[in-house]
């Protein structure tokens, strides 16, 4: 998989927001999907632990992935603004993320 890496991280939903979070992602903006793919994300899944409202995300990242360019992009910033009422966020509306250490990966 030359240069492909996997990233896992957590985010936190506010109580009672799971169904709206799912609804908004089911209607993901085409321009955001395109931006994520163009930035080097080839696979992206988000899981929910309903007991803790913790979201667990997994991304496959290509060798050219630049997280800072993605963070600065206007489409990404608009999405964060749109999602901020459902999640724990920083003052710039970016989601509070917890990095996870990859311990095992069966290929």
Backbone atoms as SQL, in Angstrom:
CREATE TABLE atoms (id INTEGER PRIMARY KEY, chain TEXT, resi INTEGER, resn TEXT, atom TEXT, x REAL, y REAL, z REAL);
INSERT INTO atoms VALUES
  (1, 'A', 1, 'UNK', 'N', 0.826, -1.205, 0.000),
  (2, 'A', 1, 'UNK', 'CA', 0.000, 0.000, 0.000),
  (3, 'A', 1, 'UNK', 'C', 0.855, 1.247, 0.000),
  (4, 'A', 2, 'UNK', 'N', 2.026, 1.246, -0.477),
  (5, 'A', 2, 'UNK', 'CA', 2.983, 2.321, -0.579),
  (6, 'A', 2, 'UNK', 'C', 2.593, 3.676, -0.036),
  (7, 'A', 3, 'UNK', 'N', 2.957, 3.962, 1.191),
  (8, 'A', 3, 'UNK', 'CA', 2.743, 5.271, 1.767),
  (9, 'A', 3, 'UNK', 'C', 1.392, 5.475, 2.417),
  (10, 'A', 4, 'UNK', 'N', 0.486, 4.525, 2.278),
  (11, 'A', 4, 'UNK', 'CA', -0.828, 4.662, 2.904),
  (12, 'A', 4, 'UNK', 'C', -0.682, 4.440, 4.406),
  (13, 'A', 5, 'UNK', 'N', -1.355, 5.281, 5.196),
  (14, 'A', 5, 'UNK', 'CA', -1.360, 5.067, 6.639),
  (15, 'A', 5, 'UNK', 'C', -2.783, 5.198, 7.162),
  (16, 'A', 6, 'UNK', 'N', -2.993, 4.669, 8.351),
  (17, 'A', 6, 'UNK', 'CA', -4.308, 4.690, 8.975),
  (18, 'A', 6, 'UNK', 'C', -4.243, 5.597, 10.196),
  (19, 'A', 7, 'UNK', 'N', -5.253, 6.428, 10.346),
  (20, 'A', 7, 'UNK', 'CA', -5.340, 7.330, 11.502),
  (21, 'A', 7, 'UNK', 'C', -6.649, 7.057, 12.227),
  (22, 'A', 8, 'UNK', 'N', -6.580, 6.927, 13.545),
  (23, 'A', 8, 'UNK', 'CA', -7.770, 6.793, 14.365),
  (24, 'A', 8, 'UNK', 'C', -7.825, 7.921, 15.371),
  (25, 'A', 9, 'UNK', 'N', -9.027, 8.444, 15.609),
  (26, 'A', 9, 'UNK', 'CA', -9.182, 9.521, 16.582),
  (27, 'A', 9, 'UNK', 'C', -10.606, 9.522, 17.123),
  (28, 'A', 10, 'UNK', 'N', -10.789, 10.202, 18.244),
  (29, 'A', 10, 'UNK', 'CA', -12.099, 10.322, 18.855),
  (30, 'A', 10, 'UNK', 'C', -12.597, 11.751, 18.763),
  (31, 'A', 11, 'UNK', 'N', -13.909, 11.888, 18.816),
  (32, 'A', 11, 'UNK', 'CA', -14.585, 13.173, 18.952),
  (33, 'A', 11, 'UNK', 'C', -15.729, 12.927, 19.923),
  (34, 'A', 12, 'UNK', 'N', -16.386, 13.970, 20.368),
  (35, 'A', 12, 'UNK', 'CA', -17.436, 13.807, 21.384),
  (36, 'A', 12, 'UNK', 'C', -18.709, 14.528, 20.944),
  (37, 'A', 13, 'UNK', 'N', -19.816, 13.763, 20.928),
  (38, 'A', 13, 'UNK', 'CA', -21.130, 14.336, 20.639),
  (39, 'A', 13, 'UNK', 'C', -21.745, 14.898, 21.906),
  (40, 'A', 14, 'UNK', 'N', -22.553, 15.925, 21.757),
  (41, 'A', 14, 'UNK', 'CA', -23.362, 16.408, 22.867),
  (42, 'A', 14, 'UNK', 'C', -24.525, 15.435, 23.057),
  (43, 'A', 15, 'UNK', 'N', -25.024, 15.278, 24.276),
  (44, 'A', 15, 'UNK', 'CA', -26.131, 14.352, 24.530),
  (45, 'A', 15, 'UNK', 'C', -27.342, 14.654, 23.648),
  (46, 'A', 16, 'UNK', 'N', -27.956, 13.589, 23.134),
  (47, 'A', 16, 'UNK', 'CA', -29.162, 13.720, 22.334),
  (48, 'A', 16, 'UNK', 'C', -28.956, 14.126, 20.888),
  (49, 'A', 17, 'UNK', 'N', -27.716, 14.158, 20.423),
  (50, 'A', 17, 'UNK', 'CA', -27.428, 14.654, 19.077),
  (51, 'A', 17, 'UNK', 'C', -27.092, 13.562, 18.068),
  (52, 'A', 18, 'UNK', 'N', -27.145, 12.301, 18.457),
  (53, 'A', 18, 'UNK', 'CA', -26.690, 11.226, 17.573),
  (54, 'A', 18, 'UNK', 'C', -27.486, 11.157, 16.272),
  (55, 'A', 19, 'UNK', 'N', -28.802, 11.239, 16.352),
  (56, 'A', 19, 'UNK', 'CA', -29.602, 11.076, 15.127),
  (57, 'A', 19, 'UNK', 'C', -29.401, 12.250, 14.177),
  (58, 'A', 20, 'UNK', 'N', -29.289, 13.460, 14.716),
  (59, 'A', 20, 'UNK', 'CA', -29.035, 14.619, 13.847),
  (60, 'A', 20, 'UNK', 'C', -27.640, 14.535, 13.235),
  (61, 'A', 21, 'UNK', 'N', -26.666, 14.059, 14.002),
  (62, 'A', 21, 'UNK', 'CA', -25.310, 13.866, 13.473),
  (63, 'A', 21, 'UNK', 'C', -25.347, 12.898, 12.289),
  (64, 'A', 22, 'UNK', 'N', -26.060, 11.785, 12.452),
  (65, 'A', 22, 'UNK', 'CA', -26.180, 10.807, 11.372),
  (66, 'A', 22, 'UNK', 'C', -26.888, 11.432, 10.156),
  (67, 'A', 23, 'UNK', 'N', -27.972, 12.151, 10.414),
  (68, 'A', 23, 'UNK', 'CA', -28.733, 12.762, 9.318),
  (69, 'A', 23, 'UNK', 'C', -27.857, 13.712, 8.500),
  (70, 'A', 24, 'UNK', 'N', -27.077, 14.539, 9.186),
  (71, 'A', 24, 'UNK', 'CA', -26.219, 15.492, 8.467),
  (72, 'A', 24, 'UNK', 'C', -25.137, 14.773, 7.671),
  (73, 'A', 25, 'UNK', 'N', -24.603, 13.692, 8.189),
  (74, 'A', 25, 'UNK', 'CA', -23.582, 12.953, 7.453),
  (75, 'A', 25, 'UNK', 'C', -24.184, 12.144, 6.307),
  (76, 'A', 26, 'UNK', 'N', -25.425, 11.694, 6.460),
  (77, 'A', 26, 'UNK', 'CA', -26.095, 11.005, 5.354),
  (78, 'A', 26, 'UNK', 'C', -26.307, 11.950, 4.172),
  (79, 'A', 27, 'UNK', 'N', -26.357, 13.249, 4.460),
  (80, 'A', 27, 'UNK', 'CA', -26.523, 14.264, 3.420),
  (81, 'A', 27, 'UNK', 'C', -25.224, 15.070, 3.254),
  (82, 'A', 28, 'UNK', 'N', -24.078, 14.383, 3.380),
  (83, 'A', 28, 'UNK', 'CA', -22.770, 15.052, 3.290),
  (84, 'A', 28, 'UNK', 'C', -22.688, 15.890, 2.020),
  (85, 'A', 29, 'UNK', 'N', -22.201, 17.097, 2.166),
  (86, 'A', 29, 'UNK', 'CA', -22.075, 17.995, 1.020),
  (87, 'A', 29, 'UNK', 'C', -21.135, 17.386, -0.016),
  (88, 'A', 30, 'UNK', 'N', -21.527, 17.365, -1.283),
  (89, 'A', 30, 'UNK', 'CA', -20.642, 16.818, -2.324),
  (90, 'A', 30, 'UNK', 'C', -19.286, 17.525, -2.368),
  (91, 'A', 31, 'UNK', 'N', -19.270, 18.840, -2.134),
  (92, 'A', 31, 'UNK', 'CA', -17.995, 19.567, -2.173),
  (93, 'A', 31, 'UNK', 'C', -17.085, 19.160, -1.017),
  (94, 'A', 32, 'UNK', 'N', -17.667, 18.765, 0.124),
  (95, 'A', 32, 'UNK', 'CA', -16.848, 18.289, 1.234),
  (96, 'A', 32, 'UNK', 'C', -16.302, 16.894, 0.938),
  (97, 'A', 33, 'UNK', 'N', -17.139, 16.013, 0.402),
  (98, 'A', 33, 'UNK', 'CA', -16.669, 14.670, 0.031),
  (99, 'A', 33, 'UNK', 'C', -15.522, 14.774, -0.968),
  (100, 'A', 34, 'UNK', 'N', -15.665, 15.655, -1.954),
  (101, 'A', 34, 'UNK', 'CA', -14.605, 15.842, -2.951),
  (102, 'A', 34, 'UNK', 'C', -13.334, 16.378, -2.299),
  (103, 'A', 35, 'UNK', 'N', -13.472, 17.348, -1.402),
  (104, 'A', 35, 'UNK', 'CA', -12.312, 17.914, -0.713),
  (105, 'A', 35, 'UNK', 'C', -11.573, 16.849, 0.090),
  (106, 'A', 36, 'UNK', 'N', -12.312, 16.022, 0.826),
  (107, 'A', 36, 'UNK', 'CA', -11.676, 14.981, 1.624),
  (108, 'A', 36, 'UNK', 'C', -10.896, 14.017, 0.740),
  (109, 'A', 37, 'UNK', 'N', -11.503, 13.595, -0.363),
  (110, 'A', 37, 'UNK', 'CA', -10.812, 12.685, -1.288),
  (111, 'A', 37, 'UNK', 'C', -9.584, 13.343, -1.902),
  (112, 'A', 38, 'UNK', 'N', -9.746, 14.600, -2.349),
  (113, 'A', 38, 'UNK', 'CA', -8.621, 15.323, -2.978),
  (114, 'A', 38, 'UNK', 'C', -7.483, 15.548, -1.991),
  (115, 'A', 39, 'UNK', 'N', -7.803, 15.627, -0.707),
  (116, 'A', 39, 'UNK', 'CA', -6.765, 15.878, 0.300),
  (117, 'A', 39, 'UNK', 'C', -5.961, 14.617, 0.629),
  (118, 'A', 40, 'UNK', 'N', -6.425, 13.448, 0.137),
  (119, 'A', 40, 'UNK', 'CA', -5.680, 12.215, 0.367),
  (120, 'A', 40, 'UNK', 'C', -6.380, 11.211, 1.260),
  (121, 'A', 41, 'UNK', 'N', -7.620, 11.502, 1.669),
  (122, 'A', 41, 'UNK', 'CA', -8.376, 10.552, 2.477),
  (123, 'A', 41, 'UNK', 'C', -9.119, 9.618, 1.527),
  (124, 'A', 42, 'UNK', 'N', -8.736, 8.340, 1.526),
  (125, 'A', 42, 'UNK', 'CA', -9.350, 7.395, 0.593),
  (126, 'A', 42, 'UNK', 'C', -10.452, 6.573, 1.244),
  (127, 'A', 43, 'UNK', 'N', -10.525, 6.586, 2.547),
  (128, 'A', 43, 'UNK', 'CA', -11.528, 5.813, 3.270),
  (129, 'A', 43, 'UNK', 'C', -11.711, 6.493, 4.617),
  (130, 'A', 44, 'UNK', 'N', -12.965, 6.704, 5.018),
  (131, 'A', 44, 'UNK', 'CA', -13.229, 7.432, 6.263),
  (132, 'A', 44, 'UNK', 'C', -14.496, 6.858, 6.863),
  (133, 'A', 45, 'UNK', 'N', -14.411, 6.334, 8.076),
  (134, 'A', 45, 'UNK', 'CA', -15.574, 5.799, 8.775),
  (135, 'A', 45, 'UNK', 'C', -15.623, 6.403, 10.171),
  (136, 'A', 46, 'UNK', 'N', -16.846, 6.660, 10.651),
  (137, 'A', 46, 'UNK', 'CA', -17.049, 7.185, 11.998),
  (138, 'A', 46, 'UNK', 'C', -18.043, 6.272, 12.700),
  (139, 'A', 47, 'UNK', 'N', -17.665, 5.811, 13.886),
  (140, 'A', 47, 'UNK', 'CA', -18.494, 4.931, 14.709),
  (141, 'A', 47, 'UNK', 'C', -18.904, 5.688, 15.970),
  (142, 'A', 48, 'UNK', 'N', -20.031, 5.290, 16.571),
  (143, 'A', 48, 'UNK', 'CA', -20.518, 5.925, 17.788),
  (144, 'A', 48, 'UNK', 'C', -20.611, 4.914, 18.920),
  (145, 'A', 49, 'UNK', 'N', -20.072, 5.272, 20.083),
  (146, 'A', 49, 'UNK', 'CA', -20.313, 4.545, 21.331),
  (147, 'A', 49, 'UNK', 'C', -21.437, 5.298, 22.028),
  (148, 'A', 50, 'UNK', 'N', -22.657, 4.789, 21.934),
  (149, 'A', 50, 'UNK', 'CA', -23.829, 5.490, 22.478),
  (150, 'A', 50, 'UNK', 'C', -23.761, 5.634, 23.995),
  (151, 'A', 51, 'UNK', 'N', -23.047, 4.742, 24.665),
  (152, 'A', 51, 'UNK', 'CA', -22.941, 4.822, 26.115),
  (153, 'A', 51, 'UNK', 'C', -22.183, 6.041, 26.596),
  (154, 'A', 52, 'UNK', 'N', -21.249, 6.522, 25.799),
  (155, 'A', 52, 'UNK', 'CA', -20.419, 7.660, 26.202),
  (156, 'A', 52, 'UNK', 'C', -20.537, 8.860, 25.251),
  (157, 'A', 53, 'UNK', 'N', -21.312, 8.723, 24.173),
  (158, 'A', 53, 'UNK', 'CA', -21.404, 9.751, 23.118),
  (159, 'A', 53, 'UNK', 'C', -20.054, 10.016, 22.468),
  (160, 'A', 54, 'UNK', 'N', -19.171, 9.021, 22.510),
  (161, 'A', 54, 'UNK', 'CA', -17.862, 9.162, 21.880),
  (162, 'A', 54, 'UNK', 'C', -17.925, 8.670, 20.442),
  (163, 'A', 55, 'UNK', 'N', -17.437, 9.492, 19.537),
  (164, 'A', 55, 'UNK', 'CA', -17.284, 9.108, 18.136),
  (165, 'A', 55, 'UNK', 'C', -15.869, 8.587, 17.950),
  (166, 'A', 56, 'UNK', 'N', -15.736, 7.504, 17.198),
  (167, 'A', 56, 'UNK', 'CA', -14.433, 6.925, 16.887),
  (168, 'A', 56, 'UNK', 'C', -14.305, 6.956, 15.375),
  (169, 'A', 57, 'UNK', 'N', -13.303, 7.638, 14.871),
  (170, 'A', 57, 'UNK', 'CA', -13.118, 7.806, 13.433),
  (171, 'A', 57, 'UNK', 'C', -11.854, 7.104, 12.972),
  (172, 'A', 58, 'UNK', 'N', -11.917, 6.532, 11.774),
  (173, 'A', 58, 'UNK', 'CA', -10.771, 5.883, 11.142),
  (174, 'A', 58, 'UNK', 'C', -10.651, 6.431, 9.721),
  (175, 'A', 59, 'UNK', 'N', -9.455, 6.864, 9.379),
  (176, 'A', 59, 'UNK', 'CA', -9.183, 7.384, 8.040),
  (177, 'A', 59, 'UNK', 'C', -7.992, 6.658, 7.443),
  (178, 'A', 60, 'UNK', 'N', -8.058, 6.374, 6.144),
  (179, 'A', 60, 'UNK', 'CA', -6.890, 5.929, 5.396),
  (180, 'A', 60, 'UNK', 'C', -6.358, 7.153, 4.670),
  (181, 'A', 61, 'UNK', 'N', -5.073, 7.452, 4.916),
  (182, 'A', 61, 'UNK', 'CA', -4.465, 8.669, 4.413),
  (183, 'A', 61, 'UNK', 'C', -3.372, 8.347, 3.410),
  (184, 'A', 62, 'UNK', 'N', -3.419, 9.004, 2.279),
  (185, 'A', 62, 'UNK', 'CA', -2.389, 8.852, 1.261),
  (186, 'A', 62, 'UNK', 'C', -1.137, 9.617, 1.632),
  (187, 'A', 63, 'UNK', 'N', -0.034, 9.382, 0.900),
  (188, 'A', 63, 'UNK', 'CA', 1.252, 10.002, 1.235),
  (189, 'A', 63, 'UNK', 'C', 1.251, 11.526, 1.146),
  (190, 'A', 64, 'UNK', 'N', 0.366, 12.120, 0.361),
  (191, 'A', 64, 'UNK', 'CA', 0.353, 13.576, 0.228),
  (192, 'A', 64, 'UNK', 'C', -0.586, 14.282, 1.179),
  (193, 'A', 65, 'UNK', 'N', -1.159, 13.554, 2.137),
  (194, 'A', 65, 'UNK', 'CA', -2.141, 14.165, 3.035),
  (195, 'A', 65, 'UNK', 'C', -1.527, 15.309, 3.823),
  (196, 'A', 66, 'UNK', 'N', -2.185, 16.481, 3.792),
  (197, 'A', 66, 'UNK', 'CA', -1.721, 17.669, 4.505),
  (198, 'A', 66, 'UNK', 'C', -2.848, 18.154, 5.421),
  (199, 'A', 67, 'UNK', 'N', -2.808, 17.769, 6.703),
  (200, 'A', 67, 'UNK', 'CA', -3.907, 18.135, 7.601),
  (201, 'A', 67, 'UNK', 'C', -4.083, 19.642, 7.765),
  (202, 'A', 68, 'UNK', 'N', -3.015, 20.398, 7.715),
  (203, 'A', 68, 'UNK', 'CA', -3.126, 21.850, 7.898),
  (204, 'A', 68, 'UNK', 'C', -3.840, 22.502, 6.718),
  (205, 'A', 69, 'UNK', 'N', -3.567, 22.047, 5.496),
  (206, 'A', 69, 'UNK', 'CA', -4.271, 22.585, 4.328),
  (207, 'A', 69, 'UNK', 'C', -5.757, 22.283, 4.432),
  (208, 'A', 70, 'UNK', 'N', -6.103, 21.099, 4.900),
  (209, 'A', 70, 'UNK', 'CA', -7.501, 20.726, 5.066),
  (210, 'A', 70, 'UNK', 'C', -8.164, 21.602, 6.132),
  (211, 'A', 71, 'UNK', 'N', -7.476, 21.832, 7.232),
  (212, 'A', 71, 'UNK', 'CA', -8.019, 22.658, 8.324),
  (213, 'A', 71, 'UNK', 'C', -8.281, 24.095, 7.877),
  (214, 'A', 72, 'UNK', 'N', -7.492, 24.598, 6.937),
  (215, 'A', 72, 'UNK', 'CA', -7.631, 25.983, 6.474),
  (216, 'A', 72, 'UNK', 'C', -8.670, 26.137, 5.363),
  (217, 'A', 73, 'UNK', 'N', -9.079, 25.043, 4.743),
  (218, 'A', 73, 'UNK', 'CA', -9.957, 25.138, 3.570),
  (219, 'A', 73, 'UNK', 'C', -11.334, 25.690, 3.954),
  (220, 'A', 74, 'UNK', 'N', -11.879, 26.633, 3.176),
  (221, 'A', 74, 'UNK', 'CA', -13.178, 27.238, 3.507),
  (222, 'A', 74, 'UNK', 'C', -14.327, 26.224, 3.604),
  (223, 'A', 75, 'UNK', 'N', -14.338, 25.178, 2.791),
  (224, 'A', 75, 'UNK', 'CA', -15.404, 24.177, 2.863),
  (225, 'A', 75, 'UNK', 'C', -15.331, 23.429, 4.196),
  (226, 'A', 76, 'UNK', 'N', -14.127, 23.079, 4.619),
  (227, 'A', 76, 'UNK', 'CA', -13.960, 22.392, 5.900),
  (228, 'A', 76, 'UNK', 'C', -14.412, 23.289, 7.039),
  (229, 'A', 77, 'UNK', 'N', -14.031, 24.559, 6.974),
  (230, 'A', 77, 'UNK', 'CA', -14.398, 25.505, 8.032),
  (231, 'A', 77, 'UNK', 'C', -15.912, 25.694, 8.084),
  (232, 'A', 78, 'UNK', 'N', -16.592, 25.728, 6.935),
  (233, 'A', 78, 'UNK', 'CA', -18.059, 25.840, 6.901),
  (234, 'A', 78, 'UNK', 'C', -18.713, 24.610, 7.509),
  (235, 'A', 79, 'UNK', 'N', -18.152, 23.411, 7.222),
  (236, 'A', 79, 'UNK', 'CA', -18.700, 22.168, 7.790),
  (237, 'A', 79, 'UNK', 'C', -18.580, 22.192, 9.307),
  (238, 'A', 80, 'UNK', 'N', -17.430, 22.606, 9.818),
  (239, 'A', 80, 'UNK', 'CA', -17.250, 22.688, 11.264),
  (240, 'A', 80, 'UNK', 'C', -18.281, 23.617, 11.891),
  (241, 'A', 81, 'UNK', 'N', -18.505, 24.752, 11.267),
  (242, 'A', 81, 'UNK', 'CA', -19.499, 25.712, 11.764),
  (243, 'A', 81, 'UNK', 'C', -20.881, 25.052, 11.799),
  (244, 'A', 82, 'UNK', 'N', -21.208, 24.325, 10.741),
  (245, 'A', 82, 'UNK', 'CA', -22.493, 23.629, 10.613),
  (246, 'A', 82, 'UNK', 'C', -22.662, 22.555, 11.685),
  (247, 'A', 83, 'UNK', 'N', -21.597, 21.871, 12.058),
  (248, 'A', 83, 'UNK', 'CA', -21.652, 20.759, 13.002),
  (249, 'A', 83, 'UNK', 'C', -21.431, 21.177, 14.459),
  (250, 'A', 84, 'UNK', 'N', -21.023, 22.405, 14.712),
  (251, 'A', 84, 'UNK', 'CA', -20.589, 22.839, 16.046),
  (252, 'A', 84, 'UNK', 'C', -21.672, 22.714, 17.111),
  (253, 'A', 85, 'UNK', 'N', -22.938, 22.806, 16.732),
  (254, 'A', 85, 'UNK', 'CA', -23.994, 22.720, 17.740),
  (255, 'A', 85, 'UNK', 'C', -24.205, 21.295, 18.248),
  (256, 'A', 86, 'UNK', 'N', -23.608, 20.300, 17.570),
  (257, 'A', 86, 'UNK', 'CA', -23.799, 18.896, 17.935),
  (258, 'A', 86, 'UNK', 'C', -22.632, 18.297, 18.702),
  (259, 'A', 87, 'UNK', 'N', -21.478, 18.976, 18.713),
  (260, 'A', 87, 'UNK', 'CA', -20.236, 18.368, 19.180),
  (261, 'A', 87, 'UNK', 'C', -19.474, 19.276, 20.122),
  (262, 'A', 88, 'UNK', 'N', -18.525, 18.681, 20.842),
  (263, 'A', 88, 'UNK', 'CA', -17.551, 19.479, 21.590),
  (264, 'A', 88, 'UNK', 'C', -16.559, 20.036, 20.579),
  (265, 'A', 89, 'UNK', 'N', -16.375, 21.365, 20.598),
  (266, 'A', 89, 'UNK', 'CA', -15.512, 22.028, 19.616),
  (267, 'A', 89, 'UNK', 'C', -14.583, 23.027, 20.299),
  (268, 'A', 90, 'UNK', 'N', -13.525, 23.374, 19.569),
  (269, 'A', 90, 'UNK', 'CA', -12.607, 24.431, 19.984),
  (270, 'A', 90, 'UNK', 'C', -13.222, 25.786, 19.615),
  (271, 'A', 91, 'UNK', 'N', -12.633, 26.902, 20.094),
  (272, 'A', 91, 'UNK', 'CA', -13.166, 28.226, 19.743),
  (273, 'A', 91, 'UNK', 'C', -13.272, 28.470, 18.227),
  (274, 'A', 92, 'UNK', 'N', -12.395, 27.846, 17.422),
  (275, 'A', 92, 'UNK', 'CA', -12.481, 28.027, 15.964),
  (276, 'A', 92, 'UNK', 'C', -13.502, 27.087, 15.320),
  (277, 'A', 93, 'UNK', 'N', -14.266, 26.371, 16.151),
  (278, 'A', 93, 'UNK', 'CA', -15.321, 25.428, 15.739),
  (279, 'A', 93, 'UNK', 'C', -14.794, 24.080, 15.260),
  (280, 'A', 94, 'UNK', 'N', -13.483, 23.875, 15.231),
  (281, 'A', 94, 'UNK', 'CA', -12.948, 22.558, 14.880),
  (282, 'A', 94, 'UNK', 'C', -13.294, 21.587, 16.002),
  (283, 'A', 95, 'UNK', 'N', -13.579, 20.318, 15.649),
  (284, 'A', 95, 'UNK', 'CA', -13.941, 19.366, 16.691),
  (285, 'A', 95, 'UNK', 'C', -12.778, 19.076, 17.633),
  (286, 'A', 96, 'UNK', 'N', -13.100, 18.883, 18.901),
  (287, 'A', 96, 'UNK', 'CA', -12.105, 18.423, 19.866),
  (288, 'A', 96, 'UNK', 'C', -11.815, 16.966, 19.507),
  (289, 'A', 97, 'UNK', 'N', -10.565, 16.664, 19.214),
  (290, 'A', 97, 'UNK', 'CA', -10.170, 15.316, 18.804),
  (291, 'A', 97, 'UNK', 'C', -9.178, 14.741, 19.798),
  (292, 'A', 98, 'UNK', 'N', -9.264, 13.431, 19.988),
  (293, 'A', 98, 'UNK', 'CA', -8.289, 12.706, 20.773),
  (294, 'A', 98, 'UNK', 'C', -7.585, 11.721, 19.863),
  (295, 'A', 99, 'UNK', 'N', -6.293, 11.875, 19.698),
  (296, 'A', 99, 'UNK', 'CA', -5.532, 10.959, 18.836),
  (297, 'A', 99, 'UNK', 'C', -5.441, 9.584, 19.479),
  (298, 'A', 100, 'UNK', 'N', -5.563, 8.565, 18.686),
  (299, 'A', 100, 'UNK', 'CA', -5.449, 7.183, 19.148),
  (300, 'A', 100, 'UNK', 'C', -4.194, 6.538, 18.563),
  (301, 'A', 101, 'UNK', 'N', -3.560, 5.717, 19.348),
  (302, 'A', 101, 'UNK', 'CA', -2.355, 5.018, 18.909),
  (303, 'A', 101, 'UNK', 'C', -2.753, 3.684, 18.282),
  (304, 'A', 102, 'UNK', 'N', -2.279, 3.445, 17.068),
  (305, 'A', 102, 'UNK', 'CA', -2.541, 2.177, 16.384),
  (306, 'A', 102, 'UNK', 'C', -1.771, 1.073, 17.089),
  (307, 'A', 103, 'UNK', 'N', -2.506, 0.067, 17.558),
  (308, 'A', 103, 'UNK', 'CA', -1.914, -1.034, 18.292),
  (309, 'A', 103, 'UNK', 'C', -1.889, -2.324, 17.486),
  (310, 'A', 104, 'UNK', 'N', -2.807, -2.446, 16.512),
  (311, 'A', 104, 'UNK', 'CA', -2.894, -3.655, 15.704),
  (312, 'A', 104, 'UNK', 'C', -3.650, -3.320, 14.430),
  (313, 'A', 105, 'UNK', 'N', -3.189, -3.899, 13.314),
  (314, 'A', 105, 'UNK', 'CA', -3.861, -3.676, 12.040),
  (315, 'A', 105, 'UNK', 'C', -3.701, -4.926, 11.179),
  (316, 'A', 106, 'UNK', 'N', -4.752, -5.676, 11.012),
  (317, 'A', 106, 'UNK', 'CA', -4.743, -6.862, 10.154),
  (318, 'A', 106, 'UNK', 'C', -5.001, -6.427, 8.731),
  (319, 'A', 107, 'UNK', 'N', -4.117, -6.812, 7.816),
  (320, 'A', 107, 'UNK', 'CA', -4.287, -6.424, 6.404),
  (321, 'A', 107, 'UNK', 'C', -4.533, -7.664, 5.583);
